[in-house]
Amino acid sequence: MELKNAARLSELDWLRVILIFAVFLHHVFMPFNGDNWHIMNNESSKLLDDVMVYFEQFRLPALFFISGVGTVILLSKVTIKKFALDKLLRLFIPLLVGLLLVVPPQNYIENINQLQSYWQEYPKLVLNFEANHLWFIEYLIVFAFLAIPINMFLNFNFGKVVINAVKTIAKCRAGLFLLVGFLIIIKVYFSLTFASDDNKIENLSSSAYYFFFFITGMIFIRSKSVWQAICDQRFFNLIILLVSTLIFYGYYYSPDLSEYLSLDTRWALWWTVCCLVSWSMLLTMLGFAQYYLTKTPKWLHISNELIYPFYIFHQTVIVVIGYFVINWQMPLSIKVISLFALSFLITSGICYFIIKPFNILRFLFGLKPLNKATTVVAQKSVKSNL
């Protein structure tokens, strides 16, 4: 197995934090873009919606790619049994805790006018077993266990043929980008077959799409030459991204084509332009991150550790605080800034002051335990900051 010879991939540390922050921003903006979300402001911004639809195309796909990379690295260091146990402890338990404690307040706020007190409604809210934004963790659990046989397959001869084929096409400047053809086929076929926009794991229009990014992460990280090619071709991929962006918004703002094209054809074109942006953005981000983001400073290391509980808590905090903010008699811009600041501070505070110092909470939210000496120091640090 040919893995990148580095203790940490600093570029992925940076991208992971940046992308989760982008997810946070997306949910901060959701009450104000006119979509039907958990809470909605009376006034909305069409411009905000037009910008958000673009960034939706690559945040989560890139995170699944990074997860695929991390999966191969971990499997190269531990046994399959230890890997499976690690995923159960660090994914399933936080998902279960999230379903029991973190998600119910969102569902309550969404239907608060039809419900009684939160504690009276809590049993019903829990029994709904709605994952909401934690569907991402559900996907990671399934993908991680599928990755075990896939990783074994990639170690065998036919798997090596696949990796060598990717190495060969990576030598051509447009080679890796042309893999978008597979992505488009997957997205269009499964989206037409499974006509649903939910994120349940059984909805292959969603799960197969994200699984493509996960698998490419597993494949790319096995070849140093492929990883280097992404860096070397970063400016070429940037040009492709700019062209893809023009095509994306060209179709997004195109006049009504229903007279000329069927609904399925129009949707197929939309999914195609979305794939062009998501794949070209992934390659561009990876290339520039490799070149410029070569160190992981201490604050980034801490952020990487806490980004998981931050993701688990952030949407609930946004929904609860946003319920009050949208009722303020203030301009939309003030509401957005206020919701951003309050949600970020509270979510970060929960992660740093409540989750980080205590091993029982670290365990429940997917973090590795602190040793005793570190725990004492961390608890003293928290007290000194209160």
C-alpha positions in Angstrom: 0.0 0.0 0.0 1.4 3.4 -1.0 0.3 6.0 1.5 1.5 9.6 1.8 4.4 9.4 4.2 3.4 11.9 6.8 2.3 11.7 10.5 -0.6 14.1 9.7 -2.0 15.4 6.5 -2.1 19.1 7.5 -4.1 20.0 4.4 -6.9 17.8 5.5 -6.8 19.2 9.1 -7.4 22.6 7.6 -10.0 21.5 5.1 -12.0 19.5 7.7 -12.3 22.6 10.0 -13.0 25.0 7.1 -15.7 22.7 5.7 -17.4 22.1 9.0 -17.4 25.9 9.6 -18.9 26.2 6.2 -21.7 23.8 7.2 -22.2 25.9 10.3 -22.5 29.1 8.2 -24.9 27.4 5.9 -27.3 26.5 8.8 -26.9 30.0 10.2 -28.2 31.4 6.9 -31.0 28.8 6.4 -33.7 30.8 8.3 -33.1 33.7 6.0 -32.9 32.2 2.5 -36.6 31.5 1.9 -36.4 27.7 2.0 -38.6 25.6 4.2 -36.3 24.9 7.2 -36.9 24.3 10.9 -37.4 28.0 11.6 -37.9 30.7 9.0 -37.6 34.5 9.2 -40.5 36.4 7.7 -38.1 38.3 5.4 -35.8 36.4 3.2 -33.0 37.1 0.7 -33.0 35.7 -2.8 -29.4 36.7 -3.2 -28.4 34.7 -0.2 -30.3 31.7 -1.5 -28.5 32.0 -4.9 -25.1 32.0 -3.2 -25.9 29.2 -0.8 -27.0 26.8 -3.6 -23.5 27.0 -5.0 -21.7 26.2 -1.8 -24.1 23.3 -1.2 -22.4 21.4 -4.0 -19.1 20.7 -2.4 -19.0 21.0 1.4 -20.3 17.6 2.3 -18.8 15.7 -0.7 -15.4 17.0 0.3 -16.0 15.9 3.9 -16.8 12.4 2.7 -13.7 12.4 0.6 -11.6 13.3 3.6 -13.3 10.6 5.6 -12.4 8.0 2.9 -8.8 9.2 3.2 -8.8 8.9 7.0 -10.4 5.4 6.8 -7.5 4.0 4.7 -4.9 5.6 7.0 -6.5 4.2 10.1 -6.9 0.7 8.5 -3.1 0.8 7.7 -2.3 1.3 11.4 -4.8 -0.9 13.2 -6.4 -4.3 12.9 -9.9 -4.7 11.3 -11.3 -5.6 14.7 -9.9 -2.5 16.4 -11.1 -0.4 13.4 -14.6 -1.7 13.7 -14.6 -1.1 17.5 -13.3 2.4 17.0 -16.1 3.2 14.6 -18.8 1.8 16.9 -17.5 3.8 19.8 -16.7 7.1 18.0 -19.7 7.1 15.6 -22.6 5.0 16.8 -22.5 6.1 20.4 -22.4 9.9 19.6 -25.2 9.2 17.0 -27.3 7.5 19.7 -26.7 10.3 22.2 -27.5 12.9 19.6 -30.8 11.2 18.8 -31.7 11.1 22.5 -30.5 14.5 23.6 -29.5 16.8 20.7 -32.1 16.4 18.0 -35.3 16.5 20.0 -35.0 20.2 20.8 -34.9 21.0 17.1 -38.1 19.0 16.5 -39.8 20.7 19.4 -38.9 24.2 18.3 -40.1 23.4 14.8 -43.5 22.5 16.1 -43.6 24.5 19.3 -47.0 26.1 18.5 -48.7 22.7 18.3 -46.9 21.1 21.3 -47.1 21.4 25.1 -44.0 21.8 27.3 -40.8 20.2 26.1 -40.6 17.6 28.9 -44.2 16.5 28.3 -43.5 16.1 24.6 -39.9 14.6 25.0 -40.9 10.9 24.9 -42.7 11.4 21.6 -39.9 13.5 20.2 -37.3 10.8 21.0 -39.4 8.0 19.6 -39.5 9.8 16.3 -35.8 8.8 15.8 -35.3 11.6 13.4 -31.6 12.1 12.7 -31.9 15.6 11.1 -28.4 16.8 10.5 -26.9 13.7 12.1 -27.6 11.8 8.9 -24.0 12.6 8.1 -22.9 10.3 11.0 -25.3 7.5 9.8 -23.6 7.6 6.4 -20.1 7.5 8.0 -21.1 4.4 10.0 -22.3 2.5 7.0 -19.4 3.7 4.8 -16.8 2.8 7.4 -18.0 -0.8 7.5 -18.3 -1.0 3.7 -14.7 0.3 3.6 -13.4 -2.8 5.3 -14.0 -5.2 2.4 -13.3 -2.4 -0.1 -9.9 -1.8 1.5 -9.1 -5.5 1.3 -10.1 -5.5 -2.3 -7.8 -2.6 -3.1 -4.9 -4.7 -1.6 -5.5 -7.5 -4.1 -4.4 -7.6 -7.7 -7.6 -6.3 -9.3 -7.7 -3.5 -6.8 -4.1 -2.6 -7.7 -5.2 -2.5 -11.3 -7.8 0.2 -10.4 -5.2 2.2 -8.5 -2.7 1.9 -11.3 -5.4 3.1 -13.8 -6.0 6.2 -11.6 -2.2 6.8 -11.5 -2.1 6.6 -15.3 -4.9 9.1 -15.9 -3.5 11.4 -13.2 -0.5 12.0 -15.5 -2.8 13.9 -17.9 -3.8 17.4 -16.7 -7.5 16.7 -17.2 -7.3 13.0 -16.3 -8.6 13.2 -12.7 -11.3 15.7 -13.6 -12.6 13.3 -16.2 -13.6 11.0 -13.4 -16.5 13.4 -13.0 -18.2 11.3 -15.8 -18.7 8.4 -13.3 -20.0 10.8 -10.7 -22.6 12.3 -13.2 -23.7 8.8 -14.2 -24.2 7.8 -10.6 -26.0 11.0 -9.7 -28.3 11.1 -12.7 -29.2 7.4 -12.7 -29.9 7.1 -9.0 -31.7 10.4 -8.7 -34.1 9.5 -11.6 -34.5 6.0 -10.0 -35.0 7.2 -6.4 -36.9 10.4 -6.8 -36.4 11.7 -3.3 -34.5 14.6 -1.8 -34.2 13.1 1.7 -30.9 12.0 3.2 -31.8 8.6 4.4 -29.1 6.0 3.9 -31.5 3.8 1.8 -32.0 6.7 -0.7 -29.3 5.8 -3.2 -29.7 9.1 -5.0 -28.0 10.6 -2.0 -25.9 7.8 -0.4 -24.4 6.5 -3.7 -23.4 10.1 -4.7 -21.6 10.7 -1.4 -20.1 7.1 -1.4 -18.3 8.0 -4.7 -16.4 10.7 -2.9 -15.6 8.4 0.0 -14.2 5.7 -2.3 -12.2 8.2 -4.4 -10.6 9.4 -1.1 -9.7 5.8 -0.3 -8.2 5.3 -3.8 -6.3 8.6 -4.1 -4.5 8.5 -0.8 -3.0 5.1 -1.8 -0.9 6.7 -4.5 1.7 9.4 -3.7 1.8 10.2 -7.5 -1.9 10.9 -7.6 -1.8 13.0 -4.5 1.1 15.0 -5.9 -0.7 15.4 -9.3 -3.6 17.0 -7.5 -1.2 19.6 -6.1 0.7 20.1 -9.4 -2.5 20.5 -11.4 -4.2 23.0 -9.0 -4.2 26.0 -11.4 -5.6 23.9 -14.2 -8.3 22.6 -11.9 -9.0 26.1 -10.8 -9.6 27.1 -14.4 -12.0 24.1 -14.8 -13.7 25.2 -11.6 -14.3 28.7 -12.9 -15.7 27.3 -16.2 -17.9 24.9 -14.2 -19.1 27.8 -12.1 -20.1 29.7 -15.2 -21.9 26.7 -16.6 -23.6 26.2 -13.2 -25.0 29.7 -12.9 -25.7 29.8 -16.6 -28.1 27.0 -16.2 -29.3 28.2 -12.8 -30.4 31.5 -14.3 -31.5 30.1 -17.6 -35.1 30.9 -18.8 -37.9 28.4 -18.5 -36.9 25.4 -20.7 -40.0 23.3 -20.0 -41.3 24.0 -23.5 -38.2 22.4 -25.0 -37.0 19.8 -22.5 -38.8 17.2 -20.3 -38.7 17.5 -16.6 -36.4 14.5 -16.3 -34.0 16.1 -18.8 -34.0 19.4 -17.0 -33.2 17.7 -13.7 -30.5 15.6 -15.4 -28.9 18.8 -16.6 -29.1 20.3 -13.2 -27.4 17.3 -11.5 -24.8 17.3 -14.2 -23.8 21.0 -13.6 -23.8 20.3 -9.8 -21.4 17.4 -10.3 -19.1 19.6 -12.4 -18.8 22.1 -9.5 -18.5 19.6 -6.7 -15.8 17.5 -8.4 -13.7 20.5 -9.7 -14.0 22.3 -6.4 -12.8 19.2 -4.6 -9.7 18.9 -6.8 -9.0 22.6 -6.6 -9.3 22.7 -2.8 -7.1 19.7 -2.3 -4.4 21.1 -4.6 -4.2 24.5 -3.1 -4.5 23.1 0.5 -1.5 20.8 -0.2 0.6 23.6 -1.4 -0.2 26.3 1.1 -1.6 24.6 4.2 1.4 22.5 5.2 1.4 23.0 9.0 -1.1 22.2 11.7 -0.8 24.9 14.4 -1.9 24.2 18.0 -5.3 26.0 17.7 -6.1 24.0 14.6 -5.2 20.7 16.3 -7.6 21.6 19.1 -10.3 22.7 16.5 -9.8 19.3 14.7 -10.4 17.5 18.0 -13.6 19.4 18.9 -15.0 19.7 15.4 -17.0 16.5 15.8 -19.0 17.6 18.9 -19.2 21.0 17.3 -21.0 19.4 14.3 -23.3 17.4 16.6 -24.4 20.4 18.6 -24.3 23.3 16.1 -27.7 22.9 14.4 -29.7 22.5 17.6 -28.0 25.6 19.0 -28.8 27.5 15.8 -32.5 26.4 15.8 -33.1 27.2 19.5 -31.4 30.6 19.4 -32.8 31.4 15.9 -36.3 30.8 17.2 -35.9 34.0 19.3 -33.7 35.9 16.9 -36.1 35.7 14.0 -38.8 37.4 16.1 -36.7 40.5 16.8 -37.8 43.7 15.2 -34.5 44.3 13.5 -33.1 44.3 10.0 -32.2 41.0 8.4 -28.5 41.7 8.4 -28.5 42.3 12.2 -30.4 39.1 12.8 -27.9 37.1 10.7 -24.9 38.5 12.5 -26.5 38.0 15.9 -27.5 34.4 15.2 -24.0 33.7 13.8 -22.2 35.2 16.8 -24.4 33.7 19.5 -24.6 30.3 18.0 -20.8 30.1 17.4 -19.9 31.2 20.9 -22.4 28.9 22.6 -21.6 25.9 20.5 -17.8 26.5 20.9 -18.4 27.0 24.7 -20.2 23.7 25.0 -17.4 21.8 23.2 -14.5 23.5 24.9 -15.7 24.0 28.5 -18.2 21.1 28.9 -17.2 18.3 26.5 -13.4 18.7 26.2 -12.3 18.4 29.9 -14.4 15.4 31.0 -13.7 11.9 29.8 -17.3 10.6 30.2 -18.6 13.4 27.9 -15.7 12.9 25.6 -16.7 9.3 25.3 -20.3 10.1 24.6 -19.4 12.6 21.9 -16.7 10.6 20.1 -13.5 12.0 21.5 -10.5 10.0 22.7 -10.1 10.0 26.5 -7.6 12.2 28.3 -5.1 10.7 30.5 -5.3 11.6 34.2 -2.6 14.2 34.2 -4.1 15.9 31.2 -7.6 15.8 32.7 -6.5 17.6 35.8 -4.8 20.3 33.8 -7.8 20.7 31.5 -10.2 21.0 34.4 -8.0 23.6 36.1 -7.9 25.5 32.8 -11.7 25.4 32.5 -12.1 26.8 36.1 -9.6 29.5 35.5 -11.5 30.6 32.4 -14.9 30.7 34.1 
